[in-house]
Amino acid sequence: MIGLYLSGTGNSKHCVEKFVQLLDENGRTFPIENPQVIEEIKNETDIVVGYPTQFSNAPLMVRDFIRNNSTIWEGKRIFCINTMGAFSGDGTGCTARLFKIYGATVTGGLQIKMPDSVCDSKLLKKTEEANKKIVKQADEKIEAWVAKIKSGKYPKEGLGFCDHIAGLFGQRLWFYGKTLKYSDKLKISDACVGCGLCVNECPMDNLVQQSGGKPVPQGKCTICYRCISHCPAQAITLLGNRVVEQTTFEKFNVG
């Protein structure tokens, strides 16, 4: 078994790693931007795919990854995991439907609440203690479902017709334009110190470092918030105009 993930702040990475390790002690996990991941997929049958939901949709980078590698999914057994700050509707279903088109069998879906990762919005912010409790509950949910899966019972969260309707009308239709294409809204302020950390963090190679200056976005942002979460100068914003709180999984991990 292998696990694949897109993770900006570490939430989805943690959930996929924990799920895979509990289910298969020999299982391995990879970020989807890893250049070796295609060969790994070709050599495995059981695959776990995890990502954060954005406006009740899977990130465009994840959907493109599935579509651009359409020939490798035939005969694979896919388990979908999505993380969410509050609501995702059919977050797992958004990729499950694609996988089925390309010949995969979707064995289940798990939707896991994790701390909000949108650093430049106050909307879903909670106290550190509340976020630690969310992480603890997420771990307990993963552990409980892995035990059931070992007995042959798989969760189907986000995969049903009612979930599809909830995701479609709950968020996706109203915010469809935000996930239809890669974003060109990433902003880097003059607070930038030119350290280049964001350039290395970006899974899309969206940021190009200028000589002696701040990086320039190339309009390929996948809204993962990785650069915003890790910028030491808090100089990067996307949906909002200032960084409210940088949120990475390590901050709330209770061990």
Backbone bond lengths (Angstrom), bond angles and torsions (degrees), N, CA, C in turn:
res aa  C-N    CA-C-N  psi(-1)  N-CA   C-N-CA  omega(-1)  CA-C   N-CA-C  phi
1 M - - - 1.464 - - 1.521 109.66 -
2 I 1.332 115.09 141.86 1.466 119.88 172.55 1.526 109.05 -129.07
3 G 1.323 115.09 155.07 1.451 121.41 175.16 1.515 110.01 -117.62
4 L 1.314 116.20 138.38 1.463 122.57 176.98 1.523 108.05 -119.57
5 Y 1.314 116.93 144.43 1.456 117.79 179.72 1.531 111.75 -152.02
6 L 1.328 113.76 150.78 1.463 121.82 162.39 1.515 104.67 -111.31
7 S 1.310 116.55 125.36 1.462 119.55 -176.01 1.512 109.88 -143.89
8 G 1.333 115.74 123.86 1.458 119.96 179.82 1.514 112.42 -89.80
9 T 1.315 116.82 -45.85 1.461 121.10 -176.01 1.522 113.06 -109.57
10 G 1.317 117.05 -2.69 1.461 121.23 177.68 1.512 114.34 104.93
11 N 1.337 117.78 -8.49 1.469 120.56 -178.53 1.525 112.31 -62.09
12 S 1.330 116.01 -54.23 1.469 119.99 -177.94 1.525 111.35 -67.23
13 K 1.311 116.53 -36.48 1.465 121.28 176.76 1.523 109.93 -58.39
14 H 1.315 116.40 -48.17 1.468 120.42 -179.64 1.522 111.16 -60.72
15 C 1.325 116.81 -46.84 1.466 120.28 -176.38 1.526 111.86 -63.50
16 V 1.324 116.97 -42.46 1.463 120.31 179.05 1.529 110.47 -67.17
17 E 1.327 117.21 -44.59 1.464 120.07 179.89 1.521 111.30 -61.00
18 K 1.319 117.15 -45.20 1.465 120.27 -178.84 1.521 110.78 -64.96
19 F 1.316 117.64 -45.00 1.457 122.61 -179.81 1.528 110.79 -59.92
20 V 1.318 117.17 -48.95 1.459 121.58 -177.62 1.521 111.17 -65.90
21 Q 1.333 117.23 -44.73 1.461 120.48 -177.87 1.526 112.07 -63.65
22 L 1.330 116.94 -37.33 1.464 120.51 178.97 1.523 112.01 -72.10
23 L 1.329 116.42 -32.23 1.457 120.46 -176.04 1.521 112.50 -86.08
24 D 1.342 116.14 -31.01 1.465 120.68 -177.06 1.524 108.56 -148.18
25 E 1.317 116.33 106.93 1.467 120.03 -176.06 1.522 112.58 -63.17
26 N 1.328 117.06 -18.04 1.459 120.62 176.85 1.533 112.73 -99.00
27 G 1.335 116.00 3.84 1.454 120.41 -178.81 1.525 112.15 -68.07
28 R 1.326 115.31 151.39 1.469 121.24 179.72 1.518 109.14 -127.73
29 T 1.334 116.18 154.98 1.463 120.36 -179.04 1.523 110.31 -128.30
30 F 1.353 114.87 150.06 1.463 121.24 -176.76 1.529 110.16 -144.71
31 P 1.328 117.54 143.51 1.467 118.76 168.73 1.526 108.77 -71.45
32 I 1.332 117.53 147.72 1.457 118.54 -174.88 1.527 112.65 -68.27
33 E 1.337 116.91 -16.48 1.469 118.12 177.93 1.526 112.85 -82.79
34 N 1.331 117.45 -4.92 1.460 121.26 177.67 1.531 110.06 -62.41
35 P 1.325 119.41 124.58 1.462 121.06 -176.22 1.530 114.23 -64.10
36 Q 1.325 117.85 -17.28 1.457 121.09 -179.47 1.529 113.24 -90.23
37 V 1.332 116.40 -4.27 1.458 118.88 -168.72 1.531 113.31 -67.04
38 I 1.322 118.27 -30.88 1.467 120.51 -179.60 1.526 110.68 -63.56
39 E 1.314 117.33 -43.83 1.467 120.48 177.86 1.517 111.33 -64.52
40 E 1.330 116.25 -36.13 1.458 119.86 178.00 1.529 110.32 -64.13
41 I 1.318 117.12 -41.73 1.462 121.42 179.30 1.525 110.95 -63.34
42 K 1.313 116.83 -42.00 1.462 120.82 -178.56 1.522 111.96 -60.75
43 N 1.327 116.63 -28.30 1.463 120.73 -175.51 1.527 114.00 -95.69
44 E 1.340 117.23 3.50 1.468 120.57 -178.84 1.528 110.50 -126.04
45 T 1.321 115.72 154.42 1.463 121.03 176.58 1.523 111.38 -103.59
46 D 1.331 116.95 -41.52 1.465 121.14 -178.53 1.518 110.51 -96.32
47 I 1.330 115.30 121.05 1.460 121.01 -173.34 1.525 110.04 -133.06
48 V 1.317 116.40 131.68 1.459 123.21 174.49 1.525 107.64 -104.36
49 V 1.318 116.46 130.26 1.463 121.22 -179.03 1.526 109.14 -121.87
50 G 1.328 117.10 123.47 1.458 120.80 -177.66 1.511 113.25 -128.63
51 Y 1.327 115.53 149.70 1.472 121.14 -177.15 1.526 108.65 -167.53
52 P 1.340 117.43 162.14 1.466 120.27 173.36 1.523 110.01 -84.50
53 T 1.324 117.16 148.18 1.456 119.61 174.33 1.521 110.13 -86.04
54 Q 1.319 115.15 146.99 1.464 122.53 178.22 1.521 107.87 -129.01
55 F 1.343 116.12 109.61 1.464 120.42 -178.83 1.537 111.03 54.03
56 S 1.331 115.94 46.30 1.476 123.58 -179.01 1.522 112.46 59.26
57 N 1.299 116.80 35.05 1.464 121.18 176.24 1.524 108.70 -139.72
58 A 1.329 115.54 157.96 1.462 119.60 172.08 1.525 108.51 -78.35
59 P 1.326 118.54 147.10 1.470 120.09 178.32 1.526 110.99 -55.84
60 L 1.328 115.63 144.06 1.463 120.32 -178.75 1.528 111.37 -58.39
61 M 1.330 117.57 -34.64 1.463 120.21 178.86 1.530 110.96 -60.33
62 V 1.334 117.04 -37.46 1.464 121.31 179.26 1.523 109.98 -70.79
63 R 1.323 116.65 -45.33 1.464 120.11 179.68 1.527 111.14 -63.16
64 D 1.327 116.52 -40.61 1.467 120.18 177.21 1.527 111.48 -65.36
65 F 1.324 116.37 -37.68 1.463 120.65 178.57 1.526 110.38 -60.24
66 I 1.324 116.31 -42.81 1.467 120.56 179.08 1.528 110.24 -66.79
67 R 1.328 117.23 -47.68 1.465 121.08 -177.31 1.528 112.22 -67.54
68 N 1.323 116.70 -41.74 1.467 119.99 -176.51 1.527 112.83 -70.65
69 N 1.330 115.81 -17.63 1.470 120.55 177.78 1.529 110.35 -118.46
70 S 1.323 116.32 39.75 1.460 122.72 -171.31 1.528 113.88 -59.11
71 T 1.326 117.79 -27.21 1.472 120.20 -174.42 1.528 113.56 -78.65
72 I 1.320 118.22 -10.90 1.470 118.89 -174.52 1.528 113.24 -95.55
73 W 1.339 118.41 -4.16 1.467 119.96 -173.46 1.526 113.28 -91.12
74 E 1.298 118.13 -13.82 1.458 121.85 -178.63 1.532 110.83 -55.18
75 G 1.332 116.60 124.42 1.463 121.02 177.25 1.517 115.25 81.21
76 K 1.331 118.76 -2.78 1.465 120.81 179.07 1.525 110.88 -79.74
77 R 1.320 115.23 150.76 1.462 122.36 174.38 1.528 107.40 -104.30
78 I 1.341 115.96 113.59 1.462 121.48 -172.67 1.522 110.89 -109.97
79 F 1.320 115.76 132.90 1.457 121.83 171.38 1.526 106.99 -115.74
80 C 1.331 116.81 125.32 1.467 121.00 -175.14 1.531 111.51 -101.87
81 I 1.323 115.50 134.32 1.464 121.95 175.02 1.522 108.08 -125.19
82 N 1.330 116.22 130.75 1.468 117.19 169.97 1.520 109.89 -126.52
83 T 1.313 115.61 145.91 1.460 121.73 175.56 1.522 108.36 -104.34
84 M 1.331 115.70 153.74 1.464 119.89 -175.56 1.519 110.11 -150.78
85 G 1.337 115.23 150.88 1.450 120.02 175.93 1.512 111.80 -81.42
86 A 1.357 116.80 -33.62 1.457 120.24 -179.55 1.519 112.13 -146.40
87 F 1.344 117.92 -52.87 1.459 122.33 -170.97 1.520 109.12 -144.53
88 S 1.332 116.20 139.09 1.461 118.37 177.09 1.513 114.05 -133.48
89 G 1.348 117.64 -8.64 1.465 119.01 179.04 1.513 110.98 61.78
90 D 1.337 115.65 -107.53 1.468 120.80 178.25 1.525 110.58 -109.94
91 G 1.326 115.88 48.63 1.464 120.03 -178.58 1.516 113.50 -55.79
92 T 1.327 117.07 -40.52 1.467 119.31 177.10 1.530 110.80 -73.54
93 G 1.323 115.97 -33.53 1.460 120.33 -178.37 1.509 113.60 -64.35
94 C 1.329 117.58 -26.19 1.466 121.08 -178.45 1.529 112.05 -62.47
95 T 1.327 117.02 -34.82 1.465 119.20 175.44 1.526 111.15 -92.31
96 A 1.331 117.02 -32.57 1.465 120.24 -178.96 1.522 111.22 -57.16
97 R 1.332 116.97 -41.36 1.467 120.35 179.78 1.521 111.70 -64.14
98 L 1.322 116.36 -36.50 1.472 120.10 177.14 1.528 111.12 -67.96
99 F 1.321 115.88 -46.34 1.469 119.50 -179.79 1.528 110.94 -57.91
100 K 1.314 117.06 -41.21 1.470 120.61 -179.83 1.523 111.32 -64.12
101 I 1.336 117.46 -37.91 1.465 121.00 177.79 1.526 110.53 -58.09
102 Y 1.342 116.07 -35.92 1.459 120.69 -176.03 1.526 113.29 -96.23
103 G 1.332 117.08 18.63 1.462 120.83 169.83 1.501 116.99 92.26
104 A 1.328 118.52 8.01 1.462 120.66 178.91 1.529 110.68 -87.23
105 T 1.322 115.29 157.90 1.460 121.82 170.93 1.519 108.11 -102.16
106 V 1.310 117.31 125.83 1.466 120.90 178.26 1.527 108.41 -93.65
107 T 1.331 116.25 114.40 1.461 120.88 -174.72 1.521 113.24 -83.22
108 G 1.334 117.70 -24.59 1.455 119.57 -179.24 1.508 112.26 178.30
109 G 1.318 114.70 175.02 1.452 121.45 178.88 1.511 110.95 -144.93
110 L 1.324 116.08 141.30 1.459 121.81 -178.60 1.532 107.92 -135.13
111 Q 1.337 115.74 124.39 1.462 121.21 -179.48 1.524 108.48 -111.93
112 I 1.325 116.16 121.21 1.458 121.22 -167.87 1.518 111.12 -122.16
113 K 1.309 115.84 123.44 1.458 120.49 176.14 1.522 109.52 -74.48
114 M 1.341 115.20 131.21 1.460 121.96 178.27 1.523 108.58 -135.31
115 P 1.343 118.39 168.44 1.464 119.80 178.79 1.529 111.83 -57.27
116 D 1.319 115.59 142.45 1.461 121.39 179.04 1.524 109.98 -58.47
117 S 1.328 116.39 139.31 1.463 120.56 -176.45 1.527 113.22 -117.29
118 V 1.326 117.44 7.43 1.468 120.77 179.68 1.525 108.00 -85.65
119 C 1.309 115.83 94.64 1.465 122.41 -168.23 1.531 114.45 -66.74
120 D 1.333 117.32 -24.58 1.465 119.93 -174.62 1.529 112.39 -106.48
121 S 1.339 116.17 32.87 1.463 121.75 174.99 1.517 109.16 -143.41
122 K 1.320 116.85 140.71 1.462 122.11 177.95 1.525 112.67 -83.96
123 L 1.322 117.03 -10.78 1.456 122.97 -164.25 1.528 114.91 -50.10
124 L 1.333 117.80 -50.80 1.467 120.63 -173.41 1.529 112.63 -112.93
125 K 1.303 117.33 17.95 1.455 120.15 -177.12 1.524 111.87 -69.09
126 K 1.332 115.09 139.78 1.458 122.67 179.88 1.516 109.12 -131.83
127 T 1.323 116.66 170.73 1.452 120.80 177.09 1.523 109.96 -69.78
128 E 1.308 115.86 161.94 1.463 120.31 179.14 1.527 110.60 -61.02
129 E 1.317 117.02 -40.01 1.461 120.14 179.17 1.525 111.80 -64.95
130 A 1.325 116.03 -39.72 1.471 119.89 178.62 1.528 110.47 -64.35
131 N 1.322 116.40 -39.94 1.464 120.13 179.19 1.525 111.65 -68.56
132 K 1.309 117.10 -36.38 1.467 119.88 176.09 1.532 110.82 -63.24
133 K 1.326 115.73 -36.67 1.458 120.45 177.77 1.525 110.36 -66.39
134 I 1.342 116.47 -39.11 1.465 121.22 177.78 1.525 110.58 -61.71
135 V 1.317 116.93 -44.04 1.468 121.01 178.83 1.522 110.70 -63.20
136 K 1.326 116.23 -42.78 1.470 120.38 178.89 1.529 110.54 -61.11
137 Q 1.321 117.20 -43.68 1.463 121.52 179.46 1.526 111.01 -65.94
138 A 1.333 116.55 -36.43 1.467 120.70 177.59 1.525 110.03 -63.17
139 D 1.328 116.56 -45.14 1.463 120.64 178.53 1.525 111.44 -60.95
140 E 1.317 115.87 -42.00 1.467 120.25 179.77 1.527 110.89 -64.96
141 K 1.323 116.69 -37.84 1.470 120.62 178.34 1.520 110.57 -65.05
142 I 1.329 116.62 -43.75 1.468 120.17 178.74 1.527 110.28 -62.27
143 E 1.318 116.59 -46.08 1.471 120.81 -179.44 1.528 111.06 -60.53
144 A 1.336 116.58 -42.62 1.459 120.06 -178.77 1.522 111.60 -65.53
145 W 1.329 117.05 -41.59 1.461 119.42 -178.71 1.524 112.52 -73.23
146 V 1.318 117.29 -33.91 1.463 118.92 176.27 1.529 109.91 -61.49
147 A 1.322 116.39 -40.83 1.471 120.02 178.09 1.527 110.49 -61.11
148 K 1.329 117.66 -40.73 1.464 121.12 179.09 1.526 111.29 -69.27
149 I 1.335 116.26 -39.18 1.471 120.34 179.57 1.525 110.19 -62.09
150 K 1.326 116.78 -38.29 1.457 120.34 178.46 1.523 111.59 -64.36
151 S 1.332 115.89 -19.98 1.465 120.84 176.17 1.527 111.97 -96.92
152 G 1.338 115.35 3.87 1.461 119.67 176.02 1.513 116.13 97.16
153 K 1.349 118.55 3.51 1.458 121.44 -179.45 1.534 110.11 -104.91
154 Y 1.324 116.93 118.86 1.461 121.95 -176.91 1.531 111.41 -106.68
155 P 1.329 118.19 139.24 1.465 119.99 174.81 1.528 110.06 -72.33
156 K 1.328 115.73 150.22 1.465 121.57 -179.97 1.525 110.86 -124.01
157 E 1.317 116.58 32.21 1.460 120.39 -176.06 1.532 110.98 -64.24
158 G 1.330 115.30 129.70 1.463 120.80 176.98 1.509 115.01 82.63
159 L 1.330 117.79 0.50 1.461 120.57 -173.39 1.532 113.71 -101.35
160 G 1.321 117.97 -12.16 1.452 121.08 -174.76 1.517 114.50 -86.56
161 F 1.324 115.52 171.39 1.469 121.38 -179.16 1.526 111.24 -63.33
162 C 1.329 117.16 -43.59 1.466 120.44 179.99 1.521 111.43 -63.48
163 D 1.342 116.36 -36.93 1.466 120.73 176.17 1.529 110.07 -62.70
164 H 1.338 115.37 -41.64 1.462 121.23 179.88 1.528 110.42 -59.85
165 I 1.310 116.54 -46.09 1.460 120.96 179.41 1.530 110.88 -64.28
166 A 1.340 115.91 -42.17 1.467 120.43 -179.94 1.530 111.33 -62.23
167 G 1.332 116.50 -44.16 1.457 119.69 179.26 1.514 112.75 -67.81
168 L 1.347 115.08 -39.83 1.461 120.46 -177.20 1.524 111.64 -65.49
169 F 1.336 115.69 -51.43 1.457 119.15 -175.88 1.527 113.17 -90.02
170 G 1.334 116.60 -18.49 1.456 119.54 178.59 1.514 112.91 -72.05
171 Q 1.339 116.53 -40.78 1.463 119.63 -178.70 1.523 114.21 -144.20
172 R 1.346 116.58 -44.29 1.462 119.31 -163.46 1.533 113.83 -59.50
173 L 1.331 116.72 -43.07 1.464 119.44 -179.51 1.524 112.07 -63.54
174 W 1.328 116.08 -38.51 1.460 120.39 -175.69 1.531 111.85 -75.50
175 F 1.323 117.07 -26.95 1.462 120.35 -176.49 1.531 112.12 -118.98
176 Y 1.331 115.84 21.02 1.464 119.90 -172.97 1.517 112.41 -56.76
177 G 1.339 116.78 -36.73 1.461 120.15 -179.08 1.516 113.64 -61.57
178 K 1.335 117.32 -25.92 1.466 120.94 -178.36 1.525 112.85 -74.80
179 T 1.350 116.41 -20.12 1.465 119.58 -178.46 1.529 112.50 -118.96
180 L 1.337 116.73 6.29 1.459 121.15 -178.97 1.521 111.84 -73.62
181 K 1.338 116.06 -32.65 1.460 120.72 -179.20 1.523 108.84 -143.92
182 Y 1.315 116.16 170.69 1.462 119.72 177.16 1.522 109.14 -67.85
183 S 1.315 116.45 148.96 1.457 120.55 -173.53 1.532 112.31 -85.44
184 D 1.324 115.11 144.28 1.468 120.96 173.06 1.530 110.29 -112.46
185 K 1.345 116.11 20.15 1.462 121.33 -173.94 1.527 114.03 -94.28
186 L 1.326 118.29 -1.88 1.464 120.21 -178.21 1.523 110.13 -62.11
187 K 1.331 115.50 132.69 1.468 120.82 -176.92 1.528 109.65 -123.13
188 I 1.333 116.06 136.64 1.460 121.60 177.03 1.524 108.04 -122.40
189 S 1.309 116.23 118.60 1.461 121.02 -174.56 1.525 111.91 -84.35
190 D 1.312 114.74 175.77 1.468 120.41 178.92 1.522 112.36 -72.26
191 A 1.338 116.80 -4.16 1.467 119.86 175.11 1.527 111.14 -72.25
192 C 1.325 116.68 -13.82 1.474 121.89 179.54 1.525 110.67 -56.66
193 V 1.348 116.15 134.99 1.464 121.32 179.71 1.523 111.68 -102.13
194 G 1.334 116.93 2.46 1.466 120.23 176.42 1.516 114.27 72.00
195 C 1.347 117.85 28.41 1.469 120.58 -176.53 1.526 112.83 -73.76
196 G 1.328 117.36 -23.95 1.467 120.85 177.94 1.514 115.19 83.39
197 L 1.343 117.86 3.14 1.461 120.27 -179.62 1.527 111.36 -59.95
198 C 1.318 116.89 -41.70 1.464 120.95 -178.32 1.527 111.65 -63.74
199 V 1.321 116.35 -33.65 1.466 120.52 178.96 1.524 109.99 -62.10
200 N 1.315 116.12 -42.57 1.465 121.07 -179.65 1.525 112.59 -73.46
201 E 1.333 116.81 -29.43 1.460 120.81 -177.05 1.526 112.90 -77.55
202 C 1.315 118.57 -30.60 1.465 121.60 -170.43 1.529 112.17 -66.98
203 P 1.348 118.31 123.72 1.469 120.65 -179.97 1.528 113.25 -75.23
204 M 1.334 116.95 -13.53 1.460 121.50 -177.57 1.523 113.28 -100.16
205 D 1.340 118.09 -0.76 1.473 121.19 -172.30 1.523 109.90 53.08
206 N 1.327 114.88 41.53 1.456 121.39 -176.26 1.519 113.00 -80.28
207 L 1.333 116.82 -19.88 1.462 120.56 -174.17 1.523 111.35 -109.62
208 V 1.316 115.60 129.96 1.461 121.97 179.37 1.520 108.41 -115.70
209 Q 1.328 115.97 123.32 1.460 121.43 -177.40 1.521 110.59 -77.49
210 Q 1.330 116.46 126.37 1.456 120.86 174.11 1.525 109.09 -86.13
211 S 1.293 116.05 150.37 1.458 120.54 -178.89 1.529 110.12 -60.48
212 G 1.341 114.83 114.69 1.460 119.81 177.04 1.512 114.67 71.84
213 G 1.334 117.89 7.36 1.459 119.27 -176.87 1.504 113.06 -132.66
214 K 1.326 114.95 -169.05 1.454 119.86 -178.00 1.527 110.73 -81.33
215 P 1.334 117.35 153.93 1.457 121.33 179.14 1.530 112.00 -64.92
216 V 1.321 115.28 155.42 1.460 121.53 179.68 1.531 108.78 -115.54
217 P 1.347 117.86 121.50 1.468 120.44 177.31 1.529 111.35 -65.98
218 Q 1.338 116.01 146.28 1.458 121.48 -177.14 1.529 112.84 -109.48
219 G 1.340 117.21 14.56 1.460 120.53 177.80 1.509 114.13 75.13
220 K 1.338 117.93 23.50 1.469 121.60 -177.55 1.531 111.58 -120.41
221 C 1.325 117.11 28.21 1.463 120.70 -176.87 1.521 111.12 -70.75
222 T 1.334 116.77 131.52 1.467 121.68 178.77 1.532 112.80 -98.04
223 I 1.334 116.36 10.25 1.474 124.12 175.97 1.529 111.95 62.26
224 C 1.314 117.90 33.65 1.466 119.76 -178.33 1.528 112.40 -83.47
225 Y 1.321 117.52 -18.50 1.461 124.14 177.69 1.527 113.42 71.05
226 R 1.323 117.59 14.55 1.464 119.71 -179.72 1.529 111.38 -65.32
227 C 1.307 117.24 -46.69 1.469 120.15 -178.53 1.525 111.38 -65.97
228 I 1.341 116.21 -39.17 1.461 120.83 -177.79 1.521 110.43 -67.73
229 S 1.313 116.51 -38.34 1.463 121.38 -178.55 1.521 112.64 -68.58
230 H 1.333 116.56 -28.33 1.460 119.66 -172.92 1.533 114.46 -106.60
231 C 1.319 118.37 -6.79 1.467 120.43 -177.89 1.524 110.90 -63.10
232 P 1.340 118.90 118.50 1.473 120.60 -176.97 1.527 113.09 -68.22
233 A 1.339 117.13 -20.59 1.465 120.80 -179.10 1.524 112.10 -99.12
234 Q 1.326 117.39 0.40 1.465 122.76 -176.27 1.529 110.49 50.11
235 A 1.310 115.01 45.69 1.459 121.06 -173.74 1.528 114.17 -97.77
236 I 1.337 117.33 -1.15 1.464 120.10 -173.42 1.521 110.31 -116.45
237 T 1.337 116.27 135.11 1.457 122.01 175.56 1.524 109.06 -136.84
238 L 1.346 115.03 164.26 1.465 119.57 -178.32 1.526 111.38 -137.81
239 L 1.316 117.59 -72.02 1.462 120.13 -179.17 1.523 111.65 -83.18
240 G 1.322 116.23 -30.40 1.461 121.20 178.98 1.514 111.68 -108.39
241 N 1.330 115.65 -172.98 1.470 120.60 -176.67 1.511 113.76 -109.54
242 R 1.347 117.28 -7.26 1.457 119.67 175.87 1.524 108.79 -152.43
243 V 1.312 115.50 155.06 1.454 120.80 178.75 1.531 109.02 -78.23
244 V 1.321 115.72 119.24 1.464 121.46 179.53 1.527 109.67 -85.34
245 E 1.323 115.54 -46.52 1.463 121.38 179.39 1.520 109.23 -161.17
246 Q 1.315 116.52 128.98 1.465 120.37 174.28 1.531 108.25 -81.53
247 T 1.320 115.40 124.31 1.462 119.76 -174.29 1.521 110.28 -123.04
248 T 1.302 116.07 111.18 1.460 121.04 173.71 1.525 108.14 -120.36
249 F 1.315 116.07 155.30 1.461 120.54 -176.03 1.526 111.77 -56.16
250 E 1.313 117.39 -39.81 1.470 121.37 -177.08 1.519 112.25 -56.28
251 K 1.323 116.37 -30.60 1.463 120.96 -177.78 1.522 112.22 -65.70
252 F 1.346 115.95 -29.06 1.462 119.65 -174.49 1.526 113.38 -114.53
253 N 1.319 116.86 0.73 1.461 120.01 -178.60 1.521 110.01 -69.34
254 V 1.315 116.30 125.56 1.459 120.51 -178.75 1.527 111.78 -95.83
255 G 1.325 116.96 4.16 1.461 121.53 176.22 1.506 113.61 83.51
